[in-house]
Amino acid sequence: MLPDRHLPPPWQSGRRSPAWLLKRPLTWLVAAEIIVMLAFFALAWHLLQTPSRALPPLALPRPLATPSPARSDSVGAAVQPSPRPTPQAALATDLPTWIAQLGFINRDQAAWQKAEWNLLQAAVKAIRDYIEKVVLPAIRRAEELSVNSS
């Protein structure tokens, strides 16, 4: 026999209505959290799906040239592009750059792990000292009192 067998149907008094959940603040907090997370997900999806716009080309400074009498009529002439390639706004994918970047990351990770290890060792030492200097003497005193009183 199930315990719900003798309960009255929902439309009769004596049975709890599911509407009691709407009166609880936790229900509203969970609903608000779900709405916020859905909004963040929609924003991230929108940012991921929008095509990235190309950056404007880099403006090269015009070379300062002294005006010559032969070129006085071509003052508004277009500036010739420089023979060296201009850097592109993108991720550097050449091998030396990757090796250098991974070296930086590995060095930083090793320093972080060393700091974590030092912190952990200091915490273990502090806990061990506390147990040896505070807890164990208190236990020994309590045991001595119980042995002496009996």
Secondary structure, 3 states (H helix, E strand, C coil): CCHHHHCCCCCCCCCCCHHHHHHCHHHHHHHHHHHHHHHHHHHHHHHHHCCCCCCCCCCCCCCCCCCCHHHHHHCCCCCCCCCCCCCCCCCCCCHHHHHHHHHHHHHHHHHHHHHHHHHHHHHHHHHHHHHHHHHHHHHHHHHHHHHHHC
